[in-house]
Amino acid sequence: MEATTPILDFSPPQVSCSGTLVVSIVSHGHGAFVQSLLWELARLSSDTVSRVALTLNLPEAEPVPPSGGWPFVLEVLRNAQPKGFGANHNRALACAAEPFVCVLNPDVELVEGDPFAVLVQAAAAPGMGCTYPLQIDAQGRPQDSERALPTPMGLWRRRVLHQPEARVDWVNAACLVLPTSAWGAVGGFDEAYFMYCEDVDLCLRLRLAGLALVRVSKRVLHAGERASHRRWAHLRWHLISLLHLWRSPVYRRARQLLRAEGGGAGTIGGS
């Protein structure tokens, strides 16, 4: 099945987005980040966000509401035992009645005001798999959140030769908005990935379904801890997930699709 070429810096149709989005946030002891992010959502995004599903993957206190209370429904889910990234978001979004769902990392900051109205408007267009903002670091530099298919040779060029990405085949899941219909059609995240590569797999399955990955003209700050660069346990999980990805039918089909298209989904920095 042919995949759709993504549109970068998309101009969305003007549709009502009031109260149409459920946001899933998973905290692994990120209490301070979560508190700040929820207050930003309450201050900036209450016209779009109708519900926030907060999963506490480790024991921690619930966030304190602002003086006027939460302007959206805050659903707090507590895990008796830690679950994987995909499993947590799948559980949080399993019964979503809202037309759009969002996967959001706790270490994201809304530095340019509310990004969700435009993300939802873009996601409402036909053929959309997911929409996402440009991610920047604390110095305002673009993060490498848009990536080419992670082939062994591609990772060698990226990690060892420090060559920049030239294509957009997938985007990391720090801030993704999807039509609930698209989320349901692909079955959410593959829970066989405990940590790492679940966003690669999700994006590839969206593309195999003929749906587009679309960046909008909004920026968010993403702290991006990159634990796999510093901790052996995380590096091990990363390698296990990569091996699982490379052996998967989704990866094989996506490679064939991208070859048939003559490369990737799009060129970074252009349509």
N, C-alpha and C positions, 0 to 999 in steps of 0.2 A: 504494500500500500504506500502510496506516495505521501511524503511528509510535506508540511507547509513551511515555506521560508519565513523566518521571523521578521518582524518589522521593528526596527530600533527607533527610539524616540517617537513613539506612536501617538497620533492625535485621535483620541477616542471619540466615539459618538456621544452625544449628550443624552444620558439616560439618568433617571432617578436612582440614587444609590443609598437612599435613607434606610438605615437599619437592615442592611442586606448581607452583612458579613459576620461570620464567626471566626475568631482568631484563636489558634492553638499555640500556647507557649509551654515549653517544658523547662523546668528549673532543676538543676543538679546542684543545689546549694547556692544558687545565684540570687539570693534574697535581695541584695541591694540593687542589682540590675533590674530584677522583676519589679520592685517597688517603683523605681524611677520610670520604667517603661509603662507601667500601668497608669501612673499619673499623667504621663504624656498622652497616652491613648484617651484618658478621661478628658483632658484639656483640649485636645486637638481633633480627635477622631470619633466623637460620640455620635455625630450625624450619620456615620457610615457603619460603625461597629455596633452590633446589637448584642453580641455575647462574646465573652472571653472564657475559654476553657484553659485553666492553668493546672498543669500536672506537676505535682511536687514529687520528683523521682527519689529524693532523699528527704529525711525528716527536717522540716524547717517551719518557722512561723508563717502564718498567712500574711499577705500584704495589708497594710493599714489603708483604709479608704480615705479620700479627701473629705473635707468638712461637710460637703453636700451629699456625700455618698457616691457610689459608683453610678455613672450614667448609663451603664450597660449591665447585663446580667453577668456576674462573675461566678463561674462554676469551678470549684477547687476539687481536683482529683488527687488522692494520696495513694502512693504505691507502698504496699507492704514489703515488696522486694523491687529493686531497680529494674526497669525495663529498657529495651533499646530505643533509639531515636524514633524509628519508624513505628514500632509497636505503640509507643506513647501517643504519637500524633494520630495514628489510626483509631485508637480507642477514643480519643477526645473528639474526633470528627465523625465517628461512626454513624451517629443518628442526626447529623446536621440537617435541619429543616431550612436553613438559610440558603439562598441561591448561590452564594459564594463562600469559599473557605480560604483561610490564610494560615500558613505555617510561618511562624515568626520566632526568631532566636531571642533569648532574653537580653543579649548584649547588643541589641540594635537600638540606636538613638534616632529620633525623628527630628533631624537638624534643619529640615526645610519645611516644617509644618506638616500637616496631614498628607501622607502619600496615598491613603487608601481610597479616597474618592476617585482619583484618576486611575488607580489600579483596577478598581471594580468596573469603572466605565470601559476601560480597555478590554477587560476580561469578558464583557458582555457582547463584544463583537463576534460574529460567526467565525468558527474555526479556531478559537483560542484554546490552548492547553493550559498555559499559565502566563501571568504577567509579573514583572518584578521591577524594582527601582535600581538605579546605579548605586553600587556600594562604594563608599569612600572610607579612608582611614582618618585618624585624628588630625592629620596634617592636610586633609582635603584631597588626598591623592586617590585615584580610582583603585579599588581592590581588584584582584584577579578573580572575580566571582564568575566570569563568563569563560568557559573553557572549551577546548577541543576534546574530541573523544580520547579518553586516556589509554591509548595503545602503549605497549612497552617502549617502542621507539619514541613516541611522543613524550612520554614521561622522562626518557633520557635527555631529549632535547630541552625539556623544560627545567629539570632539576640539575643536570650536570652542565649543559651548555648554556643555560639561562636564556634560552630563546623565548620571546614572548609568544602568546597565543595568537593565531591568525584567524581562527574560526570560532563560532559559537555553536557547539553541539549540545551543551548542557549548561546549567547555571546552578550555583549552590543554593541550598534551601534555607538561607538565613531569613529571607523575606519573599515568599511566593504567595500569590493570590490565584486561585483556580475556580472556574465554575464548578459548583458541586456536581453537576452532571459529568464533567470531565474527570473529576476526582473519583467518582463512583465507577465510571466506565473502565478505568485502568486499575481499580481496586486499591487506591492509595499506595502507601509505601510497601515494598516487599520486606516482610519482617525477617527474612533470612539474613538480611544485613543488620547486625546488631548496632554497628556504628561505622560510618563512612560508606560512601558509594551508593547509599540509598537514594540520594538526590540524582546521581548520574543515571541510575536505573529508572527512576520515575520519569525524568526528562526523555530518556530514550523511548520508553513505552508511550509517552504522549506523542512523540514524533512518529513512532510507528503507527499510531492511530490516526495520523494525518493532521495533528493539531500543532499549533505554533507556540513558540516561546518568545515572549514579547517584552522588551524593555521600554518603560515609559520615562518621561522627562521629569523624574523626581529623584532626589538623592537621599540616602540614609547613611548614617555612620554605623559601621559594623566593626566592633573591637577585634573580632576574629582571633581567638586565643591560640589557634594552631597547636593544640596539645600534642598532635602526632609528631611535631618537630622536636619535642622536648622530652616526652615520656615514652619509655620503652613499651609499656602496656598498650598505649594508644597507637604507637607505630606498628605493633603486632596486629592489632585489630584492623588497622588500615591495610596492611599487606594481606591479611585473610580476606578482607572484603574485596580487594582488587582481584585476587585469585578467583573468588567466587564470581565476580563480574565477568572476567575473561572467559570463564567456562560456561556462562549462561547462554541460553538460546536468544535472549533479548539482545545481548551484546553482538552475537553473530549476525542476527537479522539487521541490527542497526548499522554494522559495518558494511553490509551489502547495500543497504539503503543509501548511506552516505557516499559510497563509491559510485552508485548509479547516479547520484545527484552531482557528482564531480567535486566532492569535498564535503564541507560542513553545512550547517544550517544557515550560516550567514557570516559576514565579515565584521569583526569587531570595529566599531566606530562608524558603521554605515549600514544601509539597508540591503 
